[in-house]
Amino acid sequence: MRASSLRTFSTIKIGGSAEAIVQLKDLQNHRELPKPIRILGNGSNVLIDDCGLKGTVIITRDFSNPEPVILEENKNEVFLSVSAGLYLPTLSHWTGKRGLTGCEYMVGVPGTFGGAIIQNAGANEQELKDILVSVEVYDVHSAQIKNLSVDECKLSYRHSALKDFPNLLVTSAKIRLKRKPSAEIEKQIELNLAYRKEKTPYSKPSLGSVFTRIKEGSAWIYPGKLIEDAGLKNLRIGGAMVSPVHANYIVNEGGATFEDVVTLIGEIEKKVFEHSGKKLFREILIWSDRLFKNYLTLNT
Ligand SMILES: Cc1cc2nc3c(=O)[nH]c(=O)nc-3n(C[C@H](O)[C@H](O)[C@H](O)COP(=O)(O)OP(=O)(O)OC[C@H]3O[C@@H](n4cnc5c(N)ncnc54)[C@H](O)[C@@H]3O)c2cc1C
C-alpha cells in the first residue's frame, strides 16, 4: 500500500509516495519492510521522483532535537556523541553556546547530522571530516549495529565511503571539538548566517548546490560561475528555475515537478559543456525507479 507523500520530507518540496514511509523511532514496530530500503535525513540533498518509489523510505530527522551527550573532556577538547537525526543549525547553536568550535558552518546547512556525514557537508572553510571520530551504524538488512572509525568512512569533498553502503543507517557519531570562547564562536555563527543569507536563495525551496566544485590543479572552479557565464541564470523549465541569487541553485518557483528539475539539470550540463568545455558533476542525489534516457545526457 502506498503511504503519504515524500514531498513534505524534501526541502525542494518535490516527491511522490513510497510503498512504506517509516519514522526511525517507529522502526521496531515494523517486521517486514518492502525493499529497497532508502534512508532520508532532512531531504535537503535528494531529489525524489514524484511518480513514487518502490520499497521503504526511513526518515531519520528527529524533531525532538536530542541533546548531544558529553563522552569525555579535557582542558582543550570535548568528545560528544551526536544523534544522526539532529538538525545541523541546532547543533551549531548548541555547541556555540558551550564554547565548542567546529560546527559554526552548520548554521546555514538545513540537513541532519547523519546526512552531513554521508555527504561530508561543509562550508566556510569547515567540514564534517575535521571533527568526526567514529560512526555508529545500523545495518537495515542484517539488523546488526557496527562502529566504524573515521578512516573506514573515508570522507572527502562531499563524499564518504558510506554512500556505497545504502544499507547502513547512521544512528549516531562521536565528534571531537576544541574549546574556544563562546562569544567568538557565536559571533562567527552570526557572520556565517549573514553571509549565507546574502548569497543563498533561502526564501525558495531548493536542494542547495546542485553541482560540486571542480578541482583543476590547485585551483577550484565554481559551477555557479560556469552556469552564469553560459547565460543560464533565470533559465526556467516549468516550475524549476536557475536561481537569480546563486546560479548553482535550482529553486522551486511553485509547482515544479521532478521532470522539470531533471530536464533543467540536463539542460545546464549540456549548455555549460558547450560553452566552457567543462563537465559538471552533481552534488545532489536523485532517487527514481525510472530511466532517464531522454533528459540526462551527461553524467547520469
Ligand atoms: C538551502 C540549502 C543550503 C545548503 N548548504 C549546504 C552547504 O553549505 N554545504 C553542504 O555541504 N551542503 C549544503 N546543503 C546540502 C545539504 O543540506 C547537506 O548535504 C546535508 O548534510 C544533507 O543532510 P540531509 O539530512 O538533508 O540528508 P538527505 O538529503 O536526507 O540525504 C543525503 C544522503 O544521505 C543519506 N542519509 C541521510 N541521513 C542518513 C543516515 N542517518 N544514515 C545513512 N544515510 C543517511 C541519504 O540516504 C542520502 O544518500 C544545502 C542544502 C540547502 C537546501
The ligand as a Tripos MOL2 file, in Angstrom:
@<TRIPOS>MOLECULE
LIG
   53    58     1     0     0
SMALL
NO_CHARGES

@<TRIPOS>ATOM
      1 C1         19.4760   25.9700    1.2170 C.3       1 LIG1
      2 C2         20.4990   24.8600    1.3040 C.ar      1 LIG1
      3 C3         21.8090   25.1520    1.6220 C.ar      1 LIG1
      4 C4         22.7780   24.1390    1.6950 C.ar      1 LIG1
      5 N1         24.0700   24.4680    2.0120 N.ar      1 LIG1
      6 C5         24.9970   23.4920    2.0940 C.ar      1 LIG1
      7 C6         26.3710   23.8100    2.4320 C.ar      1 LIG1
      8 O1         26.7290   24.9470    2.6820 O.2       1 LIG1
      9 N2         27.2470   22.7920    2.4960 N.ar      1 LIG1
     10 C7         26.8960   21.4860    2.2430 C.ar      1 LIG1
     11 O2         27.7600   20.6080    2.3310 O.2       1 LIG1
     12 N3         25.6300   21.1600    1.9180 N.ar      1 LIG1
     13 C8         24.6770   22.1210    1.8440 C.ar      1 LIG1
     14 N4         23.3900   21.7890    1.5200 N.ar      1 LIG1
     15 C9         23.0580   20.3900    1.2070 C.3       1 LIG1
     16 C10        22.5640   19.5520    2.4000 C.3       1 LIG1
     17 O3         21.9070   20.3660    3.3690 O.3       1 LIG1
     18 C11        23.6820   18.7630    3.0760 C.3       1 LIG1
     19 O4         24.3010   17.8440    2.1910 O.3       1 LIG1
     20 C12        23.1400   17.9770    4.2900 C.3       1 LIG1
     21 O5         24.2100   17.4840    5.0320 O.3       1 LIG1
     22 C13        22.2310   16.8070    3.8750 C.3       1 LIG1
     23 O6         21.5890   16.3520    5.0490 O.3       1 LIG1
     24 P1         20.1340   15.7030    4.9920 P.3       1 LIG1
     25 O7         19.8320   15.2100    6.3510 O.co2     1 LIG1
     26 O8         19.1630   16.6270    4.3930 O.co2     1 LIG1
     27 O9         20.4290   14.4830    4.0240 O.3       1 LIG1
     28 P2         19.4400   13.9310    2.9050 P.3       1 LIG1
     29 O10        19.3620   14.9190    1.8100 O.co2     1 LIG1
     30 O11        18.1840   13.4700    3.5240 O.co2     1 LIG1
     31 O12        20.2740   12.6570    2.4270 O.3       1 LIG1
     32 C14        21.5280   12.8140    1.7900 C.3       1 LIG1
     33 C15        22.1890   11.4350    1.6860 C.3       1 LIG1
     34 O13        22.4790   10.9800    2.9990 O.3       1 LIG1
     35 C16        21.8250    9.7350    3.2690 C.3       1 LIG1
     36 N5         21.4340    9.7810    4.6820 N.ar      1 LIG1
     37 C17        20.8070   10.8030    5.3350 C.ar      1 LIG1
     38 N6         20.7230   10.5060    6.6500 N.ar      1 LIG1
     39 C18        21.2770    9.2720    6.8110 C.ar      1 LIG1
     40 C19        21.5010    8.4090    7.9290 C.ar      1 LIG1
     41 N7         21.1310    8.7350    9.1730 N.pl3     1 LIG1
     42 N8         22.1190    7.2170    7.7220 N.ar      1 LIG1
     43 C20        22.5170    6.8600    6.4840 C.ar      1 LIG1
     44 N9         22.3260    7.6150    5.3830 N.ar      1 LIG1
     45 C21        21.7340    8.8170    5.5490 C.ar      1 LIG1
     46 C22        20.6630    9.6630    2.2890 C.3       1 LIG1
     47 O14        20.3130    8.3260    2.0140 O.3       1 LIG1
     48 C23        21.2670   10.3710    1.0840 C.3       1 LIG1
     49 O15        22.0920    9.4450    0.4010 O.3       1 LIG1
     50 C24        22.4010   22.7860    1.4420 C.ar      1 LIG1
     51 C25        21.0720   22.4850    1.1370 C.ar      1 LIG1
     52 C26        20.1220   23.5070    1.0730 C.ar      1 LIG1
     53 C27        18.6920   23.1640    0.7560 C.3       1 LIG1
@<TRIPOS>BOND
     1     1     2 1
     2     2     3 ar
     3     2    52 ar
     4     3     4 ar
     5     4     5 ar
     6     4    50 ar
     7     5     6 ar
     8     6     7 ar
     9     6    13 1
    10     7     8 2
    11     7     9 ar
    12     9    10 ar
    13    10    11 2
    14    10    12 ar
    15    12    13 ar
    16    13    14 ar
    17    14    15 1
    18    14    50 ar
    19    15    16 1
    20    16    17 1
    21    16    18 1
    22    18    19 1
    23    18    20 1
    24    20    21 1
    25    20    22 1
    26    22    23 1
    27    23    24 1
    28    24    25 2
    29    24    26 1
    30    24    27 1
    31    27    28 1
    32    28    29 2
    33    28    30 1
    34    28    31 1
    35    31    32 1
    36    32    33 1
    37    33    34 1
    38    33    48 1
    39    34    35 1
    40    35    36 1
    41    35    46 1
    42    36    37 ar
    43    36    45 ar
    44    37    38 ar
    45    38    39 ar
    46    39    40 ar
    47    39    45 ar
    48    40    41 1
    49    40    42 ar
    50    42    43 ar
    51    43    44 ar
    52    44    45 ar
    53    46    47 1
    54    46    48 1
    55    48    49 1
    56    50    51 ar
    57    51    52 ar
    58    52    53 1
@<TRIPOS>SUBSTRUCTURE
     1 LIG1         1 GROUP 0 **** ****
